[in-house]
Amino acid sequence: RAKANETFEGDFKLSYHLAPPIISRTGADGRPVKRTFGKSFEVLMPFLARMKVLRGTAFDPFGRTDERRMERALIAQFEADMALVREKVRADNRDVAAELLRLPLEIRGYGPVKEAAVAKFEKRRDELLSALKSPTHKVAAE
């Protein structure tokens, strides 16, 4: 609000468009339906900011969602991929190994956007793992 007051003149209405996982529903397009929150929501913002310390702990209110479970599985998968790269990397497959380890950087977004990115990631990951494990690798171009 302070930054908006510095940037804009006159009276304006500030609203927040969010899709909190606990109270959101899914629309016909499969995406969460955002709700609009007004000035009264600003009171919660400092509280929510302080709650960041709960992320990743047993007390994280969103830690049991499908998306968070998927994120933790992706971290474990990446750690396993790193171990495999240490074991299998050679001079002739170093580029494949590097691409495999950079691949998680392509996963972005939330909800359906992230799910689509993970599906694309999984397909490419399978190709790269096959090439890394192969004695003579051949990887299809992206």
Chimera marker file (.cmm) of the C-alpha trace (Angstrom):
<marker_set name="trace">
<marker id="1" x="0.000" y="0.000" z="0.000" r="1" g="1" b="0" radius="0.5"/>
<marker id="2" x="2.846" y="2.400" z="0.851" r="1" g="1" b="0" radius="0.5"/>
<marker id="3" x="4.488" y="1.842" z="-2.527" r="1" g="1" b="0" radius="0.5"/>
<marker id="4" x="1.146" y="2.269" z="-4.313" r="1" g="1" b="0" radius="0.5"/>
<marker id="5" x="0.589" y="5.546" z="-2.440" r="1" g="1" b="0" radius="0.5"/>
<marker id="6" x="4.013" y="6.751" z="-3.614" r="1" g="1" b="0" radius="0.5"/>
<marker id="7" x="3.356" y="5.693" z="-7.201" r="1" g="1" b="0" radius="0.5"/>
<marker id="8" x="-0.271" y="6.719" z="-7.757" r="1" g="1" b="0" radius="0.5"/>
<marker id="9" x="-2.114" y="9.924" z="-7.017" r="1" g="1" b="0" radius="0.5"/>
<marker id="10" x="-5.638" y="10.363" z="-5.755" r="1" g="1" b="0" radius="0.5"/>
<marker id="11" x="-8.022" y="7.847" z="-4.326" r="1" g="1" b="0" radius="0.5"/>
<marker id="12" x="-7.636" y="4.284" z="-5.472" r="1" g="1" b="0" radius="0.5"/>
<marker id="13" x="-8.921" y="0.939" z="-4.374" r="1" g="1" b="0" radius="0.5"/>
<marker id="14" x="-6.379" y="-1.791" z="-3.696" r="1" g="1" b="0" radius="0.5"/>
<marker id="15" x="-7.546" y="-5.388" z="-3.958" r="1" g="1" b="0" radius="0.5"/>
<marker id="16" x="-5.832" y="-8.770" z="-3.837" r="1" g="1" b="0" radius="0.5"/>
<marker id="17" x="-6.713" y="-11.559" z="-6.258" r="1" g="1" b="0" radius="0.5"/>
<marker id="18" x="-5.762" y="-14.877" z="-4.678" r="1" g="1" b="0" radius="0.5"/>
<marker id="19" x="-6.677" y="-18.538" z="-4.806" r="1" g="1" b="0" radius="0.5"/>
<marker id="20" x="-5.879" y="-19.799" z="-1.292" r="1" g="1" b="0" radius="0.5"/>
<marker id="21" x="-5.660" y="-23.604" z="-1.449" r="1" g="1" b="0" radius="0.5"/>
<marker id="22" x="-7.852" y="-24.152" z="1.585" r="1" g="1" b="0" radius="0.5"/>
<marker id="23" x="-10.860" y="-22.135" z="0.391" r="1" g="1" b="0" radius="0.5"/>
<marker id="24" x="-10.511" y="-22.136" z="-3.412" r="1" g="1" b="0" radius="0.5"/>
<marker id="25" x="-12.491" y="-24.172" z="-5.844" r="1" g="1" b="0" radius="0.5"/>
<marker id="26" x="-11.466" y="-25.372" z="-9.277" r="1" g="1" b="0" radius="0.5"/>
<marker id="27" x="-13.004" y="-23.779" z="-12.334" r="1" g="1" b="0" radius="0.5"/>
<marker id="28" x="-14.218" y="-25.484" z="-15.512" r="1" g="1" b="0" radius="0.5"/>
<marker id="29" x="-10.777" y="-24.984" z="-17.059" r="1" g="1" b="0" radius="0.5"/>
<marker id="30" x="-9.110" y="-26.939" z="-14.240" r="1" g="1" b="0" radius="0.5"/>
<marker id="31" x="-7.469" y="-23.865" z="-12.780" r="1" g="1" b="0" radius="0.5"/>
<marker id="32" x="-8.144" y="-22.509" z="-9.287" r="1" g="1" b="0" radius="0.5"/>
<marker id="33" x="-10.722" y="-19.724" z="-9.224" r="1" g="1" b="0" radius="0.5"/>
<marker id="34" x="-9.256" y="-16.576" z="-7.742" r="1" g="1" b="0" radius="0.5"/>
<marker id="35" x="-11.172" y="-14.580" z="-5.185" r="1" g="1" b="0" radius="0.5"/>
<marker id="36" x="-10.923" y="-10.861" z="-4.621" r="1" g="1" b="0" radius="0.5"/>
<marker id="37" x="-9.972" y="-9.613" z="-1.168" r="1" g="1" b="0" radius="0.5"/>
<marker id="38" x="-10.198" y="-5.951" z="-0.194" r="1" g="1" b="0" radius="0.5"/>
<marker id="39" x="-8.647" y="-3.649" z="2.362" r="1" g="1" b="0" radius="0.5"/>
<marker id="40" x="-9.564" y="-5.872" z="5.310" r="1" g="1" b="0" radius="0.5"/>
<marker id="41" x="-7.180" y="-8.500" z="3.937" r="1" g="1" b="0" radius="0.5"/>
<marker id="42" x="-4.232" y="-6.166" z="4.556" r="1" g="1" b="0" radius="0.5"/>
<marker id="43" x="-4.523" y="-6.906" z="8.269" r="1" g="1" b="0" radius="0.5"/>
<marker id="44" x="-3.640" y="-10.564" z="7.557" r="1" g="1" b="0" radius="0.5"/>
<marker id="45" x="-0.591" y="-9.847" z="5.410" r="1" g="1" b="0" radius="0.5"/>
<marker id="46" x="1.888" y="-9.205" z="8.262" r="1" g="1" b="0" radius="0.5"/>
<marker id="47" x="0.588" y="-12.328" z="10.047" r="1" g="1" b="0" radius="0.5"/>
<marker id="48" x="1.031" y="-14.433" z="6.902" r="1" g="1" b="0" radius="0.5"/>
<marker id="49" x="4.544" y="-13.056" z="6.449" r="1" g="1" b="0" radius="0.5"/>
<marker id="50" x="5.492" y="-14.149" z="9.969" r="1" g="1" b="0" radius="0.5"/>
<marker id="51" x="4.107" y="-17.630" z="9.267" r="1" g="1" b="0" radius="0.5"/>
<marker id="52" x="6.827" y="-18.235" z="6.654" r="1" g="1" b="0" radius="0.5"/>
<marker id="53" x="8.930" y="-19.852" z="9.374" r="1" g="1" b="0" radius="0.5"/>
<marker id="54" x="6.495" y="-22.798" z="9.304" r="1" g="1" b="0" radius="0.5"/>
<marker id="55" x="7.267" y="-23.664" z="5.673" r="1" g="1" b="0" radius="0.5"/>
<marker id="56" x="8.685" y="-27.122" z="5.356" r="1" g="1" b="0" radius="0.5"/>
<marker id="57" x="7.863" y="-28.072" z="8.935" r="1" g="1" b="0" radius="0.5"/>
<marker id="58" x="5.196" y="-30.410" z="10.296" r="1" g="1" b="0" radius="0.5"/>
<marker id="59" x="3.164" y="-27.297" z="11.158" r="1" g="1" b="0" radius="0.5"/>
<marker id="60" x="3.035" y="-25.963" z="7.583" r="1" g="1" b="0" radius="0.5"/>
<marker id="61" x="-0.712" y="-25.607" z="6.872" r="1" g="1" b="0" radius="0.5"/>
<marker id="62" x="-0.138" y="-26.130" z="3.139" r="1" g="1" b="0" radius="0.5"/>
<marker id="63" x="2.549" y="-28.808" z="3.443" r="1" g="1" b="0" radius="0.5"/>
<marker id="64" x="0.174" y="-31.700" z="2.809" r="1" g="1" b="0" radius="0.5"/>
<marker id="65" x="-1.266" y="-30.437" z="-0.463" r="1" g="1" b="0" radius="0.5"/>
<marker id="66" x="-0.628" y="-32.475" z="-3.600" r="1" g="1" b="0" radius="0.5"/>
<marker id="67" x="1.520" y="-29.693" z="-4.999" r="1" g="1" b="0" radius="0.5"/>
<marker id="68" x="3.799" y="-29.564" z="-1.944" r="1" g="1" b="0" radius="0.5"/>
<marker id="69" x="4.126" y="-33.356" z="-1.937" r="1" g="1" b="0" radius="0.5"/>
<marker id="70" x="5.098" y="-33.217" z="-5.599" r="1" g="1" b="0" radius="0.5"/>
<marker id="71" x="7.696" y="-30.533" z="-4.853" r="1" g="1" b="0" radius="0.5"/>
<marker id="72" x="9.278" y="-32.649" z="-2.114" r="1" g="1" b="0" radius="0.5"/>
<marker id="73" x="9.317" y="-35.669" z="-4.452" r="1" g="1" b="0" radius="0.5"/>
<marker id="74" x="11.017" y="-33.566" z="-7.126" r="1" g="1" b="0" radius="0.5"/>
<marker id="75" x="13.722" y="-32.537" z="-4.650" r="1" g="1" b="0" radius="0.5"/>
<marker id="76" x="14.393" y="-36.183" z="-3.728" r="1" g="1" b="0" radius="0.5"/>
<marker id="77" x="14.402" y="-37.096" z="-7.424" r="1" g="1" b="0" radius="0.5"/>
<marker id="78" x="16.926" y="-34.331" z="-8.170" r="1" g="1" b="0" radius="0.5"/>
<marker id="79" x="19.196" y="-35.538" z="-5.380" r="1" g="1" b="0" radius="0.5"/>
<marker id="80" x="19.056" y="-39.049" z="-6.838" r="1" g="1" b="0" radius="0.5"/>
<marker id="81" x="19.815" y="-37.655" z="-10.297" r="1" g="1" b="0" radius="0.5"/>
<marker id="82" x="22.856" y="-35.848" z="-8.889" r="1" g="1" b="0" radius="0.5"/>
<marker id="83" x="24.135" y="-39.108" z="-7.418" r="1" g="1" b="0" radius="0.5"/>
<marker id="84" x="23.592" y="-40.865" z="-10.746" r="1" g="1" b="0" radius="0.5"/>
<marker id="85" x="25.429" y="-38.130" z="-12.621" r="1" g="1" b="0" radius="0.5"/>
<marker id="86" x="28.410" y="-38.458" z="-10.271" r="1" g="1" b="0" radius="0.5"/>
<marker id="87" x="28.463" y="-42.173" z="-11.046" r="1" g="1" b="0" radius="0.5"/>
<marker id="88" x="27.821" y="-42.091" z="-14.814" r="1" g="1" b="0" radius="0.5"/>
<marker id="89" x="29.324" y="-38.852" z="-16.126" r="1" g="1" b="0" radius="0.5"/>
<marker id="90" x="32.076" y="-39.241" z="-18.722" r="1" g="1" b="0" radius="0.5"/>
<marker id="91" x="33.750" y="-36.876" z="-21.141" r="1" g="1" b="0" radius="0.5"/>
<marker id="92" x="31.391" y="-37.938" z="-23.949" r="1" g="1" b="0" radius="0.5"/>
<marker id="93" x="28.159" y="-37.444" z="-21.958" r="1" g="1" b="0" radius="0.5"/>
<marker id="94" x="29.058" y="-34.378" z="-19.903" r="1" g="1" b="0" radius="0.5"/>
<marker id="95" x="26.641" y="-32.172" z="-21.888" r="1" g="1" b="0" radius="0.5"/>
<marker id="96" x="23.797" y="-34.627" z="-21.247" r="1" g="1" b="0" radius="0.5"/>
<marker id="97" x="24.617" y="-34.649" z="-17.528" r="1" g="1" b="0" radius="0.5"/>
<marker id="98" x="24.689" y="-30.854" z="-17.405" r="1" g="1" b="0" radius="0.5"/>
<marker id="99" x="21.327" y="-30.602" z="-19.176" r="1" g="1" b="0" radius="0.5"/>
<marker id="100" x="19.822" y="-33.147" z="-16.797" r="1" g="1" b="0" radius="0.5"/>
<marker id="101" x="20.964" y="-31.150" z="-13.781" r="1" g="1" b="0" radius="0.5"/>
<marker id="102" x="19.702" y="-27.861" z="-15.269" r="1" g="1" b="0" radius="0.5"/>
<marker id="103" x="16.335" y="-29.336" z="-16.211" r="1" g="1" b="0" radius="0.5"/>
<marker id="104" x="14.540" y="-28.598" z="-12.882" r="1" g="1" b="0" radius="0.5"/>
<marker id="105" x="15.074" y="-24.892" z="-13.518" r="1" g="1" b="0" radius="0.5"/>
<marker id="106" x="12.366" y="-25.178" z="-16.180" r="1" g="1" b="0" radius="0.5"/>
<marker id="107" x="9.702" y="-26.020" z="-13.587" r="1" g="1" b="0" radius="0.5"/>
<marker id="108" x="7.892" y="-22.817" z="-12.706" r="1" g="1" b="0" radius="0.5"/>
<marker id="109" x="4.469" y="-21.554" z="-11.785" r="1" g="1" b="0" radius="0.5"/>
<marker id="110" x="1.730" y="-22.789" z="-9.515" r="1" g="1" b="0" radius="0.5"/>
<marker id="111" x="-1.112" y="-25.270" z="-9.856" r="1" g="1" b="0" radius="0.5"/>
<marker id="112" x="-1.904" y="-26.361" z="-13.411" r="1" g="1" b="0" radius="0.5"/>
<marker id="113" x="0.978" y="-24.318" z="-14.836" r="1" g="1" b="0" radius="0.5"/>
<marker id="114" x="3.438" y="-26.206" z="-12.641" r="1" g="1" b="0" radius="0.5"/>
<marker id="115" x="1.761" y="-29.543" z="-13.425" r="1" g="1" b="0" radius="0.5"/>
<marker id="116" x="2.211" y="-28.942" z="-17.157" r="1" g="1" b="0" radius="0.5"/>
<marker id="117" x="5.844" y="-27.944" z="-16.622" r="1" g="1" b="0" radius="0.5"/>
<marker id="118" x="6.465" y="-31.112" z="-14.591" r="1" g="1" b="0" radius="0.5"/>
<marker id="119" x="4.916" y="-33.294" z="-17.303" r="1" g="1" b="0" radius="0.5"/>
<marker id="120" x="7.253" y="-31.749" z="-19.896" r="1" g="1" b="0" radius="0.5"/>
<marker id="121" x="10.164" y="-32.069" z="-17.449" r="1" g="1" b="0" radius="0.5"/>
<marker id="122" x="9.465" y="-35.774" z="-16.825" r="1" g="1" b="0" radius="0.5"/>
<marker id="123" x="9.456" y="-36.587" z="-20.533" r="1" g="1" b="0" radius="0.5"/>
<marker id="124" x="12.755" y="-34.800" z="-21.151" r="1" g="1" b="0" radius="0.5"/>
<marker id="125" x="14.262" y="-36.246" z="-17.953" r="1" g="1" b="0" radius="0.5"/>
<marker id="126" x="13.501" y="-39.802" z="-19.140" r="1" g="1" b="0" radius="0.5"/>
<marker id="127" x="15.261" y="-39.094" z="-22.450" r="1" g="1" b="0" radius="0.5"/>
<marker id="128" x="18.307" y="-37.640" z="-20.719" r="1" g="1" b="0" radius="0.5"/>
<marker id="129" x="18.528" y="-40.470" z="-18.174" r="1" g="1" b="0" radius="0.5"/>
<marker id="130" x="18.468" y="-43.024" z="-20.999" r="1" g="1" b="0" radius="0.5"/>
<marker id="131" x="21.233" y="-41.167" z="-22.779" r="1" g="1" b="0" radius="0.5"/>
<marker id="132" x="23.290" y="-40.826" z="-19.610" r="1" g="1" b="0" radius="0.5"/>
<marker id="133" x="23.042" y="-44.556" z="-18.848" r="1" g="1" b="0" radius="0.5"/>
<marker id="134" x="23.718" y="-45.596" z="-22.443" r="1" g="1" b="0" radius="0.5"/>
<marker id="135" x="27.288" y="-46.573" z="-23.420" r="1" g="1" b="0" radius="0.5"/>
<marker id="136" x="26.876" y="-44.572" z="-26.631" r="1" g="1" b="0" radius="0.5"/>
<marker id="137" x="24.339" y="-41.850" z="-26.080" r="1" g="1" b="0" radius="0.5"/>
<marker id="138" x="22.126" y="-40.187" z="-28.662" r="1" g="1" b="0" radius="0.5"/>
<marker id="139" x="19.719" y="-37.533" z="-27.429" r="1" g="1" b="0" radius="0.5"/>
<marker id="140" x="16.931" y="-36.066" z="-29.516" r="1" g="1" b="0" radius="0.5"/>
<marker id="141" x="17.177" y="-32.329" z="-29.967" r="1" g="1" b="0" radius="0.5"/>
<marker id="142" x="14.707" y="-30.232" z="-27.985" r="1" g="1" b="0" radius="0.5"/>
<link id1="1" id2="2" r="1" g="1" b="0" radius="0.2"/>
<link id1="2" id2="3" r="1" g="1" b="0" radius="0.2"/>
<link id1="3" id2="4" r="1" g="1" b="0" radius="0.2"/>
<link id1="4" id2="5" r="1" g="1" b="0" radius="0.2"/>
<link id1="5" id2="6" r="1" g="1" b="0" radius="0.2"/>
<link id1="6" id2="7" r="1" g="1" b="0" radius="0.2"/>
<link id1="7" id2="8" r="1" g="1" b="0" radius="0.2"/>
<link id1="8" id2="9" r="1" g="1" b="0" radius="0.2"/>
<link id1="9" id2="10" r="1" g="1" b="0" radius="0.2"/>
<link id1="10" id2="11" r="1" g="1" b="0" radius="0.2"/>
<link id1="11" id2="12" r="1" g="1" b="0" radius="0.2"/>
<link id1="12" id2="13" r="1" g="1" b="0" radius="0.2"/>
<link id1="13" id2="14" r="1" g="1" b="0" radius="0.2"/>
<link id1="14" id2="15" r="1" g="1" b="0" radius="0.2"/>
<link id1="15" id2="16" r="1" g="1" b="0" radius="0.2"/>
<link id1="16" id2="17" r="1" g="1" b="0" radius="0.2"/>
<link id1="17" id2="18" r="1" g="1" b="0" radius="0.2"/>
<link id1="18" id2="19" r="1" g="1" b="0" radius="0.2"/>
<link id1="19" id2="20" r="1" g="1" b="0" radius="0.2"/>
<link id1="20" id2="21" r="1" g="1" b="0" radius="0.2"/>
<link id1="21" id2="22" r="1" g="1" b="0" radius="0.2"/>
<link id1="22" id2="23" r="1" g="1" b="0" radius="0.2"/>
<link id1="23" id2="24" r="1" g="1" b="0" radius="0.2"/>
<link id1="24" id2="25" r="1" g="1" b="0" radius="0.2"/>
<link id1="25" id2="26" r="1" g="1" b="0" radius="0.2"/>
<link id1="26" id2="27" r="1" g="1" b="0" radius="0.2"/>
<link id1="27" id2="28" r="1" g="1" b="0" radius="0.2"/>
<link id1="28" id2="29" r="1" g="1" b="0" radius="0.2"/>
<link id1="29" id2="30" r="1" g="1" b="0" radius="0.2"/>
<link id1="30" id2="31" r="1" g="1" b="0" radius="0.2"/>
<link id1="31" id2="32" r="1" g="1" b="0" radius="0.2"/>
<link id1="32" id2="33" r="1" g="1" b="0" radius="0.2"/>
<link id1="33" id2="34" r="1" g="1" b="0" radius="0.2"/>
<link id1="34" id2="35" r="1" g="1" b="0" radius="0.2"/>
<link id1="35" id2="36" r="1" g="1" b="0" radius="0.2"/>
<link id1="36" id2="37" r="1" g="1" b="0" radius="0.2"/>
<link id1="37" id2="38" r="1" g="1" b="0" radius="0.2"/>
<link id1="38" id2="39" r="1" g="1" b="0" radius="0.2"/>
<link id1="39" id2="40" r="1" g="1" b="0" radius="0.2"/>
<link id1="40" id2="41" r="1" g="1" b="0" radius="0.2"/>
<link id1="41" id2="42" r="1" g="1" b="0" radius="0.2"/>
<link id1="42" id2="43" r="1" g="1" b="0" radius="0.2"/>
<link id1="43" id2="44" r="1" g="1" b="0" radius="0.2"/>
<link id1="44" id2="45" r="1" g="1" b="0" radius="0.2"/>
<link id1="45" id2="46" r="1" g="1" b="0" radius="0.2"/>
<link id1="46" id2="47" r="1" g="1" b="0" radius="0.2"/>
<link id1="47" id2="48" r="1" g="1" b="0" radius="0.2"/>
<link id1="48" id2="49" r="1" g="1" b="0" radius="0.2"/>
<link id1="49" id2="50" r="1" g="1" b="0" radius="0.2"/>
<link id1="50" id2="51" r="1" g="1" b="0" radius="0.2"/>
<link id1="51" id2="52" r="1" g="1" b="0" radius="0.2"/>
<link id1="52" id2="53" r="1" g="1" b="0" radius="0.2"/>
<link id1="53" id2="54" r="1" g="1" b="0" radius="0.2"/>
<link id1="54" id2="55" r="1" g="1" b="0" radius="0.2"/>
<link id1="55" id2="56" r="1" g="1" b="0" radius="0.2"/>
<link id1="56" id2="57" r="1" g="1" b="0" radius="0.2"/>
<link id1="57" id2="58" r="1" g="1" b="0" radius="0.2"/>
<link id1="58" id2="59" r="1" g="1" b="0" radius="0.2"/>
<link id1="59" id2="60" r="1" g="1" b="0" radius="0.2"/>
<link id1="60" id2="61" r="1" g="1" b="0" radius="0.2"/>
<link id1="61" id2="62" r="1" g="1" b="0" radius="0.2"/>
<link id1="62" id2="63" r="1" g="1" b="0" radius="0.2"/>
<link id1="63" id2="64" r="1" g="1" b="0" radius="0.2"/>
<link id1="64" id2="65" r="1" g="1" b="0" radius="0.2"/>
<link id1="65" id2="66" r="1" g="1" b="0" radius="0.2"/>
<link id1="66" id2="67" r="1" g="1" b="0" radius="0.2"/>
<link id1="67" id2="68" r="1" g="1" b="0" radius="0.2"/>
<link id1="68" id2="69" r="1" g="1" b="0" radius="0.2"/>
<link id1="69" id2="70" r="1" g="1" b="0" radius="0.2"/>
<link id1="70" id2="71" r="1" g="1" b="0" radius="0.2"/>
<link id1="71" id2="72" r="1" g="1" b="0" radius="0.2"/>
<link id1="72" id2="73" r="1" g="1" b="0" radius="0.2"/>
<link id1="73" id2="74" r="1" g="1" b="0" radius="0.2"/>
<link id1="74" id2="75" r="1" g="1" b="0" radius="0.2"/>
<link id1="75" id2="76" r="1" g="1" b="0" radius="0.2"/>
<link id1="76" id2="77" r="1" g="1" b="0" radius="0.2"/>
<link id1="77" id2="78" r="1" g="1" b="0" radius="0.2"/>
<link id1="78" id2="79" r="1" g="1" b="0" radius="0.2"/>
<link id1="79" id2="80" r="1" g="1" b="0" radius="0.2"/>
<link id1="80" id2="81" r="1" g="1" b="0" radius="0.2"/>
<link id1="81" id2="82" r="1" g="1" b="0" radius="0.2"/>
<link id1="82" id2="83" r="1" g="1" b="0" radius="0.2"/>
<link id1="83" id2="84" r="1" g="1" b="0" radius="0.2"/>
<link id1="84" id2="85" r="1" g="1" b="0" radius="0.2"/>
<link id1="85" id2="86" r="1" g="1" b="0" radius="0.2"/>
<link id1="86" id2="87" r="1" g="1" b="0" radius="0.2"/>
<link id1="87" id2="88" r="1" g="1" b="0" radius="0.2"/>
<link id1="88" id2="89" r="1" g="1" b="0" radius="0.2"/>
<link id1="89" id2="90" r="1" g="1" b="0" radius="0.2"/>
<link id1="90" id2="91" r="1" g="1" b="0" radius="0.2"/>
<link id1="91" id2="92" r="1" g="1" b="0" radius="0.2"/>
<link id1="92" id2="93" r="1" g="1" b="0" radius="0.2"/>
<link id1="93" id2="94" r="1" g="1" b="0" radius="0.2"/>
<link id1="94" id2="95" r="1" g="1" b="0" radius="0.2"/>
<link id1="95" id2="96" r="1" g="1" b="0" radius="0.2"/>
<link id1="96" id2="97" r="1" g="1" b="0" radius="0.2"/>
<link id1="97" id2="98" r="1" g="1" b="0" radius="0.2"/>
<link id1="98" id2="99" r="1" g="1" b="0" radius="0.2"/>
<link id1="99" id2="100" r="1" g="1" b="0" radius="0.2"/>
<link id1="100" id2="101" r="1" g="1" b="0" radius="0.2"/>
<link id1="101" id2="102" r="1" g="1" b="0" radius="0.2"/>
<link id1="102" id2="103" r="1" g="1" b="0" radius="0.2"/>
<link id1="103" id2="104" r="1" g="1" b="0" radius="0.2"/>
<link id1="104" id2="105" r="1" g="1" b="0" radius="0.2"/>
<link id1="105" id2="106" r="1" g="1" b="0" radius="0.2"/>
<link id1="106" id2="107" r="1" g="1" b="0" radius="0.2"/>
<link id1="107" id2="108" r="1" g="1" b="0" radius="0.2"/>
<link id1="108" id2="109" r="1" g="1" b="0" radius="0.2"/>
<link id1="109" id2="110" r="1" g="1" b="0" radius="0.2"/>
<link id1="110" id2="111" r="1" g="1" b="0" radius="0.2"/>
<link id1="111" id2="112" r="1" g="1" b="0" radius="0.2"/>
<link id1="112" id2="113" r="1" g="1" b="0" radius="0.2"/>
<link id1="113" id2="114" r="1" g="1" b="0" radius="0.2"/>
<link id1="114" id2="115" r="1" g="1" b="0" radius="0.2"/>
<link id1="115" id2="116" r="1" g="1" b="0" radius="0.2"/>
<link id1="116" id2="117" r="1" g="1" b="0" radius="0.2"/>
<link id1="117" id2="118" r="1" g="1" b="0" radius="0.2"/>
<link id1="118" id2="119" r="1" g="1" b="0" radius="0.2"/>
<link id1="119" id2="120" r="1" g="1" b="0" radius="0.2"/>
<link id1="120" id2="121" r="1" g="1" b="0" radius="0.2"/>
<link id1="121" id2="122" r="1" g="1" b="0" radius="0.2"/>
<link id1="122" id2="123" r="1" g="1" b="0" radius="0.2"/>
<link id1="123" id2="124" r="1" g="1" b="0" radius="0.2"/>
<link id1="124" id2="125" r="1" g="1" b="0" radius="0.2"/>
<link id1="125" id2="126" r="1" g="1" b="0" radius="0.2"/>
<link id1="126" id2="127" r="1" g="1" b="0" radius="0.2"/>
<link id1="127" id2="128" r="1" g="1" b="0" radius="0.2"/>
<link id1="128" id2="129" r="1" g="1" b="0" radius="0.2"/>
<link id1="129" id2="130" r="1" g="1" b="0" radius="0.2"/>
<link id1="130" id2="131" r="1" g="1" b="0" radius="0.2"/>
<link id1="131" id2="132" r="1" g="1" b="0" radius="0.2"/>
<link id1="132" id2="133" r="1" g="1" b="0" radius="0.2"/>
<link id1="133" id2="134" r="1" g="1" b="0" radius="0.2"/>
<link id1="134" id2="135" r="1" g="1" b="0" radius="0.2"/>
<link id1="135" id2="136" r="1" g="1" b="0" radius="0.2"/>
<link id1="136" id2="137" r="1" g="1" b="0" radius="0.2"/>
<link id1="137" id2="138" r="1" g="1" b="0" radius="0.2"/>
<link id1="138" id2="139" r="1" g="1" b="0" radius="0.2"/>
<link id1="139" id2="140" r="1" g="1" b="0" radius="0.2"/>
<link id1="140" id2="141" r="1" g="1" b="0" radius="0.2"/>
<link id1="141" id2="142" r="1" g="1" b="0" radius="0.2"/>
</marker_set>
